[in-house]
Amino acid sequence: MEKIAVIGAGASGLFVAGLLAQKGLDVTVFDKNEKVGKKLFITGKGRCNLTNLCPPEEFLKNVVRGDKFLLSALHGFSSEDCVAFFEGLGLKTKVERGNRVFPSSDKSSDVIKVLQNVHCSGVNFSLSNNVKKIEKLENGMFAVFAQKGEEMFDKVIVATGGKSYSSTGSDGAGYEFARGFGHTIEEIRPALCPIVLKDWFVGTLQGVSLKNVSLNAVADGKKISQFGEMIFTDRGISGPIALTMSSLVNRAKNVELSLDFKPALSEKQLDLRLLREFEANKNKDLSNVLKNLLPKVVAEIFAKAVGLDEKKKIHDITKEERQKILFGLKDFKLDYGELYDLEAGIVTSGGISTKEINPKTFESKLASGLYFLGEVLDVDALTGGFNLQIAWSTAYVCAKAIAGY
Ligand SMILES: Cc1cc2nc3c(=O)[nH]c(=O)nc-3n(C[C@H](O)[C@H](O)[C@H](O)COP(=O)(O)OP(=O)(O)OC[C@H]3O[C@@H](n4cnc5c(N)ncnc54)[C@H](O)[C@@H]3O)c2cc1C
């Protein structure tokens, strides 16, 4: 019987292992952790956003790197297949805003339970066993050198994840295994992570959240705009639109950021609104009127940030000054610093070059019998269940190729 080693008991590793064991193969899953699915446990804030049921074209728009490479895998095992698969294991699911799928129980631990206890019932687990090296021998077998000893396998599947949130086990070891077989590693960059700002007011705004705003960027000349919610952190910005922005600008050399506080209003409409506010509050300070347009703490820094005196009476505000306020509301400059470090990325951008991987099997083009799945590859997507779907799809297609589903 063919012996298969799967390195990594995360999303893709557990999924592929169960499928192969069900086809009668002798499968051993190695993980350095004492339990399986440590990253899965923290996904979706502990609720695990399993996949996303948006139409396929929209799905691909959410894949930042590797969309073409992943086409056949996503077709081979779609988000509908994913839902059917988990329901088949006895896990009830529900669909939330934006086609996001979660377990009905809202517990990621339930996803792990069905994967480990039901799906992987025929799999051997070698936990607390850090794999240090993989070598291909002259007889075509693979030697897996792990903390607890050395073992031989016919095939090896590397499912070690990326290089962020390393406390969950994904510390980039997979890149080293791949390098050992001559693979190219595309530059690793943080993705879906907060953004550091250099503005003087950043610390002051910590915890302030903004809804229905547009975060705009010009990244190496390319314009990008994200509408939605964001939150100020101690060093910069986070929240959905900032995380998405980080994935879209993480390779740019030059990034300019700005905020549109009132994206629903054109400049003309906003100017009329300002005129109305000014007319009704002629004898008030500018700071008081700004509070009608912005959250209080933001209003407090706004005047200074656009170069105006917050104590100035509205009846003294000149037309030019009103223009400054208008432009400040529509195009409030943020001083981009950098991205938070790799560790803070919900996913890792970059990884094993997809040019060296067969997209129909996920086998290495440089070493037969060696496979790479999930985040260790140079693929990444936005939030919404897309990254886990990539893990499931790559795993399914690989299992199908090895065991002939
Ligand atoms: C906070 C957070 C929330 C997230 N939420 C979501 C979400 O809701 N929906 C979504 O789609 N995506 C989400 N993601 C992303 C998603 O979790 C990952 O993309 C996905 O888990 C990648 O799966 P994987 O199988 O490639 O790797 P992982 O799930 O990271 O698994 C890799 C495994 O390999 C093991 N390993 C690594 N090196 C070795 C070694 N040398 N020896 C032995 N074992 C090793 C690790 O211990 C780990 O268990 C989230 C990520 C984070 C950090």
Ligand as a Chemical Component Dictionary entry (heavy atoms), coordinates in Angstrom:
data_LIG
# 
_chem_comp.id                   LIG 
_chem_comp.type                 NON-POLYMER 
_chem_comp.pdbx_formal_charge   0 
_chem_comp.three_letter_code    LIG 
# 
loop_
_chem_comp_atom.comp_id 
_chem_comp_atom.atom_id 
_chem_comp_atom.alt_atom_id 
_chem_comp_atom.type_symbol 
_chem_comp_atom.charge 
_chem_comp_atom.model_Cartn_x 
_chem_comp_atom.model_Cartn_y 
_chem_comp_atom.model_Cartn_z 
_chem_comp_atom.pdbx_ordinal 
LIG C1  C1  C 0 -6.692  35.162 12.598 1  
LIG C2  C2  C 0 -6.993  34.476 11.295 2  
LIG C3  C3  C 0 -8.309  34.334 10.885 3  
LIG C4  C4  C 0 -8.592  33.731 9.658  4  
LIG N1  N1  N 0 -9.890  33.575 9.303  5  
LIG C5  C5  C 0 -10.201 33.005 8.121  6  
LIG C6  C6  C 0 -11.549 32.756 7.764  7  
LIG O1  O1  O 0 -12.472 32.946 8.564  8  
LIG N2  N2  N 0 -11.797 32.262 6.527  9  
LIG C7  C7  C 0 -10.787 31.983 5.632  10 
LIG O2  O2  O 0 -11.072 31.566 4.512  11 
LIG N3  N3  N 0 -9.488  32.117 5.989  12 
LIG C8  C8  C 0 -9.173  32.609 7.205  13 
LIG N4  N4  N 0 -7.857  32.730 7.573  14 
LIG C9  C9  C 0 -6.811  32.218 6.660  15 
LIG C10 C10 C 0 -6.758  30.684 6.738  16 
LIG O3  O3  O 0 -6.779  30.283 8.085  17 
LIG C11 C11 C 0 -5.501  30.124 6.071  18 
LIG O4  O4  O 0 -5.383  30.641 4.779  19 
LIG C12 C12 C 0 -5.572  28.593 6.025  20 
LIG O5  O5  O 0 -5.624  28.077 7.334  21 
LIG C13 C13 C 0 -4.369  28.028 5.302  22 
LIG O6  O6  O 0 -4.452  26.623 5.376  23 
LIG P1  P1  P 0 -3.141  25.724 5.212  24 
LIG O7  O7  O 0 -3.607  24.331 5.285  25 
LIG O8  O8  O 0 -2.397  26.144 4.009  26 
LIG O9  O9  O 0 -2.225  26.098 6.447  27 
LIG P2  P2  P 0 -2.510  26.133 8.026  28 
LIG O10 O10 O 0 -3.961  26.034 8.301  29 
LIG O11 O11 O 0 -1.762  27.313 8.534  30 
LIG O12 O12 O 0 -1.829  24.798 8.550  31 
LIG C14 C14 C 0 -0.447  24.574 8.490  32 
LIG C15 C15 C 0 -0.092  23.501 9.523  33 
LIG O13 O13 O 0 1.241   23.041 9.256  34 
LIG C16 C16 C 0 1.896   22.824 10.490 35 
LIG N5  N5  N 0 3.346   22.896 10.264 36 
LIG C17 C17 C 0 4.043   23.944 9.752  37 
LIG N6  N6  N 0 5.345   23.630 9.677  38 
LIG C18 C18 C 0 5.486   22.361 10.156 39 
LIG C19 C19 C 0 6.585   21.484 10.341 40 
LIG N7  N7  N 0 7.824   21.854 10.004 41 
LIG N8  N8  N 0 6.357   20.254 10.871 42 
LIG C20 C20 C 0 5.112   19.871 11.228 43 
LIG N9  N9  N 0 4.029   20.660 11.076 44 
LIG C21 C21 C 0 4.200   21.898 10.543 45 
LIG C22 C22 C 0 1.370   23.930 11.380 46 
LIG O14 O14 O 0 1.532   23.623 12.739 47 
LIG C23 C23 C 0 -0.091  24.022 10.941 48 
LIG O15 O15 O 0 -0.923  23.210 11.751 49 
LIG C24 C24 C 0 -7.537  33.282 8.809  50 
LIG C25 C25 C 0 -6.220  33.393 9.256  51 
LIG C26 C26 C 0 -5.945  33.964 10.488 52 
LIG C27 C27 C 0 -4.524  34.063 10.941 53 
# 
loop_
_chem_comp_bond.comp_id 
_chem_comp_bond.atom_id_1 
_chem_comp_bond.atom_id_2 
_chem_comp_bond.value_order 
_chem_comp_bond.pdbx_ordinal 
LIG C1  C2  SING 1  
LIG C2  C3  SING 2  
LIG C2  C26 DOUB 3  
LIG C3  C4  DOUB 4  
LIG C4  N1  SING 5  
LIG C4  C24 SING 6  
LIG N1  C5  DOUB 7  
LIG C5  C6  SING 8  
LIG C5  C8  SING 9  
LIG C6  O1  DOUB 10 
LIG C6  N2  SING 11 
LIG N2  C7  SING 12 
LIG C7  O2  DOUB 13 
LIG C7  N3  SING 14 
LIG N3  C8  DOUB 15 
LIG C8  N4  SING 16 
LIG N4  C9  SING 17 
LIG N4  C24 SING 18 
LIG C9  C10 SING 19 
LIG C10 O3  SING 20 
LIG C10 C11 SING 21 
LIG C11 O4  SING 22 
LIG C11 C12 SING 23 
LIG C12 O5  SING 24 
LIG C12 C13 SING 25 
LIG C13 O6  SING 26 
LIG O6  P1  SING 27 
LIG P1  O7  DOUB 28 
LIG P1  O8  SING 29 
LIG P1  O9  SING 30 
LIG O9  P2  SING 31 
LIG P2  O10 DOUB 32 
LIG P2  O11 SING 33 
LIG P2  O12 SING 34 
LIG O12 C14 SING 35 
LIG C14 C15 SING 36 
LIG C15 O13 SING 37 
LIG C15 C23 SING 38 
LIG O13 C16 SING 39 
LIG C16 N5  SING 40 
LIG C16 C22 SING 41 
LIG N5  C17 SING 42 
LIG N5  C21 SING 43 
LIG C17 N6  DOUB 44 
LIG N6  C18 SING 45 
LIG C18 C19 SING 46 
LIG C18 C21 DOUB 47 
LIG C19 N7  SING 48 
LIG C19 N8  DOUB 49 
LIG N8  C20 SING 50 
LIG C20 N9  DOUB 51 
LIG N9  C21 SING 52 
LIG C22 O14 SING 53 
LIG C22 C23 SING 54 
LIG C23 O15 SING 55 
LIG C24 C25 DOUB 56 
LIG C25 C26 SING 57 
LIG C26 C27 SING 58 
# 
